[in-house]
Amino acid sequence: MRTYFVGGIVACAGVLALAGCDSANIVTPTKTSLNTGLFASYVALGNSITAGYQSGGILDSTQRQSFARLLALQAGTRYGYASLAGVGCPPPIVNFQTGARFGGSSSTSGTCDLRGNAVAILNNVAVPGAYTNDLTAPTSATSNPLTTFILGGRTQVQKAIQANPTFVTIEIGNNDWLPAGLTGVLFPDSSVGSTGLTNTDSVIAQYARAVNALVAARPKLKGLLIGVFPLQAPAALFPAESLYTNPLLQAEFTAAAGGTVTYFPNCIGSHALISVDILAFFAKLPPQERIVSCQRGVPAEPLGDFFILDTFKQDTIQTAITAWNAYISAKADSLGWAYLDPLTLFAPLKQSGAIPAFPNFASATQPFGPYITLDGIHPSGAAHVAIANALITIINAKYGVSIPTVPTS
């Protein structure tokens, strides 16, 4: 299962200490004016980011770092989640270079440990791999073992309503573009694992259906809608031209690819992006077919521009994300809810170099910097703190409450 979006591990001392964390999966705080009012019952809906997926995997220790849990703790409200008490489903990657995963499994073993603690009422109903349509679908083509484990046959909206929410956050839509973005294939293509770019009208219709169902069930519901993460967010996408202008980077990339790569000069000046997922694709090819090319059909696919985003593809995806976020922002306004544009959070991290312009392929433990984990997509514990604090700032301003921010050290 490739889900889209470890550096810092906040809940424990490090990746190797993951199994030593407390696995309690319900927090029930002392009653206060905040958690008997706006946050009497908080529910987070979404995909892998909200669920706490990191470094290509998820288990209790990464679940506990989710921005949703941090927000609940700061608001002093109950927080229950479907804890993965084993080594994970799948176990997170612990070594970028070897692909080794937590618990000793390999990146290709398909291990999925679904041991866990059942909770009847959940405050985090997010499912890794969820698309926008999955908010209101009990099963779909993109369902996976975690869908049933977390939701028990219900939809995210149905499971959320079980908790009688007074406040919700919704973070969804990233998977509607990331498979296309990371493979460079805008249409469904099983040969490279792309489900393509979801139709804009479909995303908007499904998003509206989910939010409207929540509000119909809870007319006084308040919330915060999080926009779809931008094309600039994943560290897994970086300028292809940097492989030509940076000899050290090219040497590291070539080594990561198995020692042989042919670099077509058409990437120079192309402004194309290349996905680190091309390395896994190269592993299936003989050395003479490991080619980086930024021109469609040169050479013929699959040796051409798979895992490359030229400017046309970038514009197509960005146009879709912009349209989705315009709708999400407008929907929040129409309900009197808050809205967070993730670009305001991730763009400064990219500009400052905290999310590096290109990966450090020589690093086994932090190739994408401290804010993005080993899959190049999902936020680290440090990034979840930043997300939680951005949400808290917006919620405090919008609703006139005083939730304390999460300490950063």
Buried (B, 14 or more C-beta within 10 A) or exposed (E): BBBBBBBBBBBBEEBEEBBEBEBEBBBEBEEEEBBEEBBBBBBBBBBBBBBBBBBBBBBBBBBBBBBBBBBBBBBBBBBBBBBBBBBBBBBBBBBBBEBBBBBEBEBEEEBBBBBBBEBEEBBBBBBBBBBBBBBBBBEBEBBBBBBBBBBBEBBBBBBBBBBEBBBBBBBBBBBBBBBBBBBBBBEEBEEBBBBBBBEBEEBBBBBBBBBBBBBEBBEEBBBBBBBBBBBBBBBBBBBBBBBBEBEEBBEBBBEBBEEEBEBBEBBBEBEBBBBBBBBBBBEEBEEEEBBBBBBBEBBEBBBBBBBBBBEEBBEBBBEBBBBBBEBBBEBBEEBEBBBBBBBEBBBEBBEEEBBBBBBBBBBBBBBBBBBBBBBBBBBBBBBBBBBBBBBBBBBBEBBEBEBEBBEEE
